[in-house]
Structure formats: C-alpha cells, structure tokens
Amino acid sequence: MSYKLLLIVFFLFSACNKDGNGDYNVQIEAGASEAFLRFEQAKEVEDTREKMALLSAALAAVDDVRDTLVPQLLDFKIYYHNSLKEYDSAYFYSDSLIRMAGMQQDTATIALGLYRRSRAQFFLDKHEEVFRDAFEARRLFLAVKDSSSAGRRSLEMANAQARMGDFTGSRESATEALRYLDYKIDSVYLGSAYNLIAISYRQQGFNEDAITEYRNALSFSTKRADSLIYLNNIAVALQDLENYKEAIAILEDLAQGSEIENVPSRARFLDNLAHTKWLQNRTANVERDLIEALNLRLDAGDKHGQITSYEHLVKYYSGKNDALARDYTEKQLKIAKDYGNSNGRQSALKHLLALAPATERAAYAEEYVRLSDSLGDAALKAQNTFAKIRFDEERKEEEIANLETQNTLQELQTRQMRTHLFISLLVAMLLILGLSFLIYFLRQRQKKHEIREVHKTESRISKVIHDELANDIFNIMSSLEPVAPIPVIDKLEKIYLRTRDISRENREIDTGEDYVDYLKAILSNNTSDDSKLVVSGENSVNWDKLQVEMKIVIYRVLQELMINMKKHSDAKLVAISFVVK
C-alpha cells in the first residue's frame, strides 16, 4: 500500500472557563484571601512563567484543600504546563485535581480532571491511556447530564483509536460522538467527527464513503483552516480512486490560495498537487514543485511533512535516478526513526529492499520484518481482531485465515444464541398470551353458563310459584270467602298478589325479537302511578347483536332498579337512556 498523508484534525481545548469577554469566571467570596489575590494577579500578567509562579504561590496560600478556588488553580496550572510542553507536570496536577475532586465528591470536576490528564497523555503519545481517561470522563459527563462534553470525549477516544490503528473502533467512537454533540454549538467538533469517520473508511479502502463523510465534515466547518484540510483530504481520497482530474482541480485551488499563511499547509497542498499530477502522467515534470514543497517543510520544521515529501520524491526518482531515490529514502528512514514515525520508517525500508545493493538487502529485510511484526502486534492489541503482517504474506496467510475463521464462528455462535434466546422468549410470550386468553375464555363461558342457569332456575321457580303456590292460595281464598272475616280475606289477597309479583319478576325472559317491547313493559309495570317514565335511545341499539346473557343481565339490572325505586323513592320523573359507545 502506498504511503499517503493522513490528516486528522485535533482540537486543543482551553484549560479554563471563560465568559463572552474572555475573562475567567471566579466565585469571589467575602474577605478575599491571599490565594485569591495571587490568582487574580496570575490572570493579569502576560508572561507564562510569571503566571506559573503566581499560581504556585496561590496554591501554597490555600488554607483548606476543600476551598472552591483549588480546582480553578489546578486547572490553570495544567493548562499552562501543557502550553510550556511540561507534560509530566500537567499529568501530575491532573492527578491532583482528580484526587481533590474525589474528596469533594464533585463528579463534574473529576470528569474535568480525567479530561485534562488525557490531554497530557496525548502529548506523551500514550494513546491507550488517552482512550481510558477519555472513556471514563465521558461516562462521568453523561452522569452529570453534560452531553456536549461527553460527545467531545468520545471524539478524543476516536482520535486515540485512529492513532493506534483501530479504525473500526475509531469510526464507532466518532459515530457515538455525533449522538451527543450539540448541532448548534459544536460545529467544529461535528466536523472533526465526520473527518475521523472518513479517515477510517479511507484506511479500510472505502474511498467513496470516505469522500461522502469528508463532505459532511466540510459542511460543518466554520474555520478556513479546517475547510482547507477537509478539501485536501477529499482530493487525496479522489487520488486513491484514480480520479486524478477532479483531485488536481481541488488541489490547484488550494495551492493557489494567496491567503494561506500556514507554511506546512501550503507545502502540503503543493506536494499533493505535484504527486497527483505525476500519478496521472508518469512523464510529468513535477520535480521542482516536489523539491519546493520539501524545502518549505524543512524551513518550517515540519517533520511529518518531510517524511511525506521524501516518500513522493523516492517514487518520482525510482527508475529515473535510483541513486538519488536511494538518497531520499535514507533521509526518509533517518527522520522517521528520529521522529518515531513507524509507518514512514516501514515505507522507507520497503523502498530500500528494491534500491539497496543486494549485499545490504538482508539487513533491511530483517529490520522490515521486525518492524512489520511490531506494527501488526500493536494493531492486534488495539483492535483485538486484526492480525496481519505486511511482510512475508504467504507465511502469515494461514494464521490470518484461522483468526478470521474463529472470529466468524464466534460471531455466528453469538448470533445463534441471540436468535435462540429471541425465539424462546417469543414462544414463552405466545404461550403466556395463549394461556391468558384460554383462561379468560373459560371464565367468560362459565359466567355465561351461570347466567343461563340462574335464568332457568328463576323461570322454574316462577312457574312453580304461579302454577302451584298462587293457585293454592287462590283456591283457599275462594273457599274461605263465604265464612272468613274480610280482614283475613284481604291478607290472603295480598299474599296472593305478592306471589304473582314474585312469579312475574322471575319468569322466563323473552330474548328474541320482542325483547325491547318486553323490556319496556317491565319498566312500565314497575313504575308507580304518580311517576312518569321516559325511555330514550332504545332504537339506536342493535339488540340482535347482543348475546342472550347480556340481554338477561340488562333486564335483571333494570328490573331491580325499578323495583327498588318504586319501593324507596318518591321520584316523579324516571328517565332511562340507552347509549352505544
């Protein structure tokens, strides 16, 4: 794979909270202490070393470590140690900030301390520790409902993963950052997130997807410098797709921009333009532009850019002037070693395998294999699934295939377990629902059966009362009427009438076509002479669709209501309304 420039936008964050005017907010308590006065003086002076001395004096003057001024003093100390490239000191004070916040049980400040420590780790190239601290800081920021800060920490996780070669993980973390970032105030970070997603796609060969995400990043850019970086990245991705014409058009606009004051950026655009022109036409004379870009980078001390320039010059001179190509390769190897750029070093060794004399190739091959193994181990550690060694591909192919097979089997087993669990839960839910429906159905059927049985029993009792008991009483009345006193006959008549009422109340209910008339009749019969009955809405009900049991229940309820009203109420107007809902 050709060695290409990889651009990742990193954003350094201010170490202290500022208001809209750029002044630091400090809670001023009554009776300003010496520590507070020293702090105020530190904010006023311009010299960084003098600031640091005043901040140290302020910390020494603090009487109680629980003072709310302490976190602010530590935060300022961390910021200025980083600005002075005193990263070990920044790390030390970040630890102090975390411990102090822990004693105060201040979750937000603990999260801030973890973030500050992750920045120090970043400058110390300890990217696994950057990821760990950023991950924990994100968790704590989410706990205090600070989603925007949590999103920025996810972005730092993605940066760390990209630097460790875990591009899949980087894309996942950057995508997660998009969920937390505020689209109104976090435009810069949104652009950086999309840029990281694009980088991961490009590193995995998905250049068209990368271009889409680079354009998304460009849409959120609020700074000219960021826009230029994203446009350059788009051009490089187009170069990967061999769309040289469009890539050159973009790079020419960038290289000709007179407003570009940043020398490394101007050199980058010029170098990429020249290299792309050469890729389009291997006979193109781009030597002057390549060398000019290199000189700009040498003057600016841009080590990473120098590695890229040497890489492009080696490719340009290979086959034309192998001696000069080897000279540039050795320079690339030296600066890559000094700068700690493993990818640049690996690329230089690969070129030397072709350019060096046969007697020297064995040593370069051994170093290349050792470096490739080291890079492969680092990538495997970062991703936990990736294992591929660039040199001696045939020897390592079986090992890689076995690892990929194991991962595939594990993924398949996991999917099968999830599928089985889902099916089991679904079957259990269906069984529970089915059982619940069956129980409900059986209970409803039992209720209907009981209603019918009660109705049959009532009808049977009504018949017995009417045919036997009432007739017997009537016969007794008839036989006693000539001889019995009138009061006795009156009492017997009342008993006879009561038995007839009981028989009528419990007689069989007509639930057929005449049900409504039958129902209105019972309502009317149970209305006292001095009361007026008004029935409405009975014709709006589709009585034919009602079950027999429901008709019986309605009949009995209204019957009981009318009987009780007749006995116990002096109502003059009785209104019954039927409403369908």
C-alpha positions, 0 to 999 in steps of 0.5 A, a space after each residue: 500500500 502506498 504511503 499517503 498523508 493522513 490528516 486528522 484534525 485535533 482540537 486543543 481545548 482551553 484549560 479554563 472557563 471563560 465568559 463572552 469577554 474572555 475573562 475567567 469566571 471566579 466565585 469571589 467570596 467575602 474577605 478575599 484571601 491571599 490565594 485569591 489575590 495571587 490568582 487574580 494577579 496570575 490572570 493579569 500578567 502576560 508572561 507564562 512563567 510569571 503566571 506559573 509562579 503566581 499560581 504556585 504561590 496561590 496554591 501554597 496560600 490555600 488554607 483548606 484543600 476543600 476551598 472552591 478556588 483549588 480546582 480553578 488553580 489546578 486547572 490553570 496550572 495544567 493548562 499552562 504546563 501543557 502550553 510550556 510542553 511540561 507534560 509530566 507536570 500537567 499529568 501530575 496536577 491532573 492527578 491532583 485535581 482528580 484526587 481533590 475532586 474525589 474528596 469533594 465528591 464533585 463528579 463534574 470536576 473529576 470528569 474535568 480532571 480525567 479530561 485534562 490528564 488525557 490531554 497530557 497523555 496525548 502529548 506523551 503519545 500514550 494513546 491507550 491511556 488517552 482512550 481510558 481517561 477519555 472513556 471514563 470522563 465521558 461516562 462521568 459527563 453523561 452522569 452529570 447530564 453534560 452531553 456536549 462534553 461527553 460527545 467531545 470525549 468520545 471524539 478524543 477516544 476516536 482520535 486515540 483509536 485512529 492513532 493506534 490503528 483501530 479504525 473500526 473502533 475509531 469510526 464507532 467512537 466518532 459515530 457515538 460522538 455525533 449522538 451527543 454533540 450539540 448541532 448548534 454549538 459544536 460545529 467544529 467538533 461535528 466536523 472533526 467527527 465526520 473527518 475521523 469517520 472518513 479517515 477510517 473508511 479511507 484506511 479500510 479502502 472505502 474511498 467513496 464513503 470516505 469522500 461522502 463523510 469528508 463532505 459532511 465534515 466540510 459542511 460543518 466547518 466554520 474555520 478556513 483552516 479546517 475547510 482547507 484540510 477537509 478539501 485536501 483530504 477529499 482530493 487525496 481520497 479522489 487520488 486513491 480512486 484514480 480520479 486524478 482530474 477532479 483531485 488536481 482541480 481541488 488541489 490547484 485551488 488550494 495551492 493557489 490560495 494567496 491567503 494561506 499563511 500556514 507554511 506546512 499547509 501550503 507545502 502540503 497542498 503543493 506536494 499533493 498537487 505535484 504527486 497527483 499530477 505525476 500519478 496521472 502522467 508518469 512523464 510529468 515534470 513535477 520535480 521542482 514543485 516536489 523539491 519546493 514543497 520539501 524545502 518549505 517543510 524543512 524551513 518550517 520544521 515540519 517533520 511529518 511533512 518531510 517524511 511525506 515529501 521524501 516518500 513522493 520524491 523516492 517514487 518520482 526518482 525510482 527508475 529515473 535516478 535510483 541513486 538519488 531515490 536511494 538518497 531520499 529514502 535514507 533521509 526518509 528512514 533517518 527522520 522517521 526513526 528520529 521522529 518515531 514515525 513507524 509507518 514512514 520508517 516501514 515505507 522507507 525500508 520497503 523502498 530500500 529492499 528494491 534500491 539497496 545493493 543486494 549485499 545490504 538487502 538482508 539487513 533491511 529485510 530483517 529490520 522490515 520484518 521486525 518492524 512489520 511484526 511490531 506494527 501488526 502486534 500493536 494493531 492486534 492489541 488495539 483492535 483485538 481482531 486484526 492480525 496481519 503482517 505486511 511482510 512475508 504474506 504467504 507465511 502469515 496467510 494461514 494464521 490470518 485465515 484461522 483468526 478470521 475463521 474463529 472470529 466468524 464462528 464466534 460471531 455466528 455462535 453469538 448470533 445463534 444464541 441471540 436468535 435462540 434466546 429471541 425465539 424462546 422468549 417469543 414462544 414463552 410470550 405466545 404461550 403466556 398470551 395463549 394461556 391468558 386468553 384460554 383462561 379468560 375464555 373459560 371464565 367468560 363461558 362459565 359466567 355465561 353458563 351461570 347466567 343461563 342457569 340462574 335464568 332457568 332456575 328463576 323461570 322454574 321457580 316462577 312457574 312453580 310459584 304461579 302454577 302451584 303456590 298462587 293457585 293454592 292460595 287462590 283456591 283457599 281464598 275462594 273457599 274461605 270467602 263465604 265464612 272468613 272475616 274480610 280482614 283475613 280475606 284481604 291478607 290472603 289477597 295480598 299474599 296472593 298478589 305478592 306471589 304473582 309479583 314474585 312469579 312475574 319478576 322471575 319468569 322466563 325472559 323473552 330474548 328474541 325479537 320482542 325483547 325491547 317491547 318486553 323490556 319496556 313493559 317491565 319498566 312500565 309495570 314497575 313504575 308507580 302511578 304518580 311517576 312518569 317514565 321516559 325511555 330514550 335511545 332504545 332504537 339506536 341499539 342493535 339488540 340482535 347483536 347482543 348475546 342472550 346473557 347480556 340481554 338477561 343481565 340488562 333486564 335483571 339490572 333494570 328490573 331491580 332498579 325499578 323495583 327498588 325505586 318504586 319501593 324507596 323513592 318518591 321520584 316523579 320523573 324516571 328517565 332511562 337512556 340507552 347509549 352505544 359507545 
